[in-house]
Amino acid sequence: MDANAARLLAAGIAMIGTLGAGIGLGHIFAAWLSGIARNPAATKQMNATGFIGLAVTELVLLMGFVVSMLLLFVVK
């Protein structure tokens, strides 16, 4: 296997983490909206937890994307 093929394969493998983050975002928002629909009075308490979960999941997604882009465009 030449270096270019290995680099492309590694970038694809690094993007697998973004798949999990996308699924995680769907679960977070589904649970968040379900919780708010069941108890609208607790919206303020759920917002803090929801935004923290969103930020952590987005961080995982962005880190996987950055690693993939580094493998594609920086590593020779």
C-alpha positions in Angstrom: 0.0 0.0 0.0 1.4 3.4 -0.9 1.6 6.4 1.4 -1.3 8.2 -0.3 -3.7 5.3 0.1 -2.7 4.8 3.7 -3.3 8.6 4.3 -6.8 8.4 2.7 -7.7 5.3 4.7 -6.6 6.9 8.0 -8.6 10.0 7.3 -11.7 7.9 6.6 -11.2 6.0 9.8 -10.8 9.2 11.7 -14.2 10.3 10.5 -15.9 7.3 12.2 -16.0 9.3 15.4 -18.1 11.9 13.7 -20.7 9.3 12.9 -21.0 8.5 16.6 -21.2 12.2 17.4 -24.1 12.7 14.9 -26.0 9.8 16.5 -25.3 11.2 19.9 -26.6 14.6 18.9 -29.8 13.0 17.8 -30.3 11.2 21.1 -29.5 14.3 23.1 -32.0 16.4 21.3 -34.7 13.7 21.4 -34.3 13.3 25.1 -34.1 17.0 25.7 -37.4 17.7 23.8 -39.1 14.8 25.4 -38.2 16.0 28.8 -39.3 19.5 28.1 -42.6 18.2 26.7 -43.2 16.2 29.8 -42.3 18.9 32.3 -42.3 22.4 30.8 -41.6 23.9 34.3 -38.2 22.4 34.3 -37.1 24.0 31.1 -34.4 26.2 32.6 -32.8 23.3 34.5 -32.8 21.2 31.4 -31.3 23.9 29.2 -28.0 23.9 31.1 -27.6 20.2 30.9 -28.7 20.1 27.3 -26.2 22.8 26.2 -23.3 21.1 28.0 -24.2 17.8 26.3 -24.4 19.5 23.0 -21.0 21.2 23.5 -19.2 18.0 24.5 -20.7 16.0 21.6 -19.8 18.8 19.1 -16.3 18.8 20.5 -15.9 15.1 19.7 -17.3 15.7 16.2 -15.0 18.6 15.5 -11.9 16.9 16.8 -12.6 13.9 14.5 -13.0 16.3 11.6 -9.8 18.2 12.4 -7.8 15.0 12.7 -9.1 13.8 9.4 -8.3 17.1 7.7 -4.8 17.1 9.2 -4.2 13.6 7.8 -5.4 14.7 4.4 -3.7 18.0 4.0 -0.7 18.2 6.4 0.8 14.8 6.5 2.9 14.1 3.4 
